[in-house]
Amino acid sequence: MDHAEAQIDDRPLGPSLLSGLRCTCPACGKAPLLHSYLKVHDTCPGCGEEYHHQRADDGPAYLTLLITLKITVPLMVSVMFLRDWHPAELFAIFGTLHVALSLLLLPRLKGMTVAWQWSRRMHGFGSSDERHH
């Protein structure tokens, strides 16, 4: 195993993503990653890992829409064909479901995005000499 592979292996992706899913620091796995609904701490309150350079941007929002729409739209269409509900009932039920799923998934997907960046040493999560390899 060469030096570059050893650097990648010390931050395994699976445990990092699980920490992100729990909205905890991917480095220590204990301290909270977010200090409000979607605001990432500049540094981890537990281990001091820096997060000010993370670049989650719109990725978590796109992933949230992708997942929630893949769940709610097929359910809504199947209910439309199986039941004779009024369109207002469909909108109320599936609109509420979509909003609830979105609110549940968005911070977790943001945590997973930051954890993925940390694990892969993207956007400043590696030391300066590691980024040149």
N, C-alpha and C positions, 0 to 999 in steps of 0.2 A: 504494500500500500504506500503510495507516495504522499508527500507533504500536503498537497491540495486535497486529496481524498480524506486524509485524517482530519483536516479542518472542517469538512462538510459533515463527517460522521459524528462529530461531537454535539451536533444539534439535530437530533432525529426529528423528522417531520411529523410522524404520528403523535407522539406525546405533546409536541408543540401545538398541533391543531386541537387536541383535546383540551389543553390549557386555554387556548383561544375560545373554544366553544363554551367553557366555563367562565369566560371573561376574566381570567387570571393571567398573571405574568408568565409568558412562555419560558423565561429563563429560570425562575425559582418555582413557579407553579402554585404559589400561595397567595401573594399580594394581589389586590384587584388591579386590572389593567385599565379599567375605565373609572373616572371619578364622577361622571354624570352619565346620562343615558347613552351618549355617543362620544364623549370627550375622553381622549386618551391622556393618561398622565404623561408629563414630560419625562419623568424618571420613575422607575418602580419604587414604591414606598418600602418594599421589603428588601430587595437586593441592590437597588441603585442602577439597574440597567436603564440606559437612555432610550426614550421613545419619541423624543421631540422631532426626529427626522423621518418618522413613519409616513408612508404615502398611501393610505387606504383610499382616499378620494371617493369616487363614485362606485367603486367595485362592489362593496357590500350592498348598496341600494339595488344595483343591477341583479346581483345574485338573489336578493330577497324577492324582487319582482318575478324573476324566473321561477323560483321554487314555489312561491305562493300561487302564481297563476297556473302552474302545472298541476297544482292540487285542486284549487277552487273551480277552475273552468270546467274540467271534465265532470266534476261532481254536479255542478250547476246544470250542465247540458243533460246529464243522465236523469236528474230530477225533473227537468223540463219534459222529458219524454215519458217518464214513469208516473208522474203525478200531474194533476191539473191545478197547479198553483197559480195564483194571480202574479203578474210580473212584479208588483210591489212587494209581495211576500218573498219572492226569489231574491230581489235586490236587498231587502232588509237582512235576510238570513246570510246570503253569501257575501254581501258587502261587509257585514259584521265579522264573518269568518276571515275574510281577506285582511281586514284591518288588524284583527287580533293576531293572526299569523305573522303579519308584517312587523308588528310591534314586538313580538316574541323573537323573531329571527334576526332582525336588523343588528342589535348590539352583539349578538353571538357571531354573526358573520363578519362584523367589523373586527371582533377579537380574533377570529380565525384568519382574517386577511393580514392583520399585524403579526400574528404568530407565524404565518407562512413566510412573510418577509424576513422576520427575525431568523427563522430556521434556515432560510436560503441565503442569508447575509446580504439581502438586497437593501438599497437605499441608505447606506451608511451603517448597517447593523454589524458589519465586520470591521476589523481594524484597517487602517489605511494601506498597509502592505498586502493584506488579504484581498483588497479590492483590485489590485493591479495584476493578480494572477488570473 
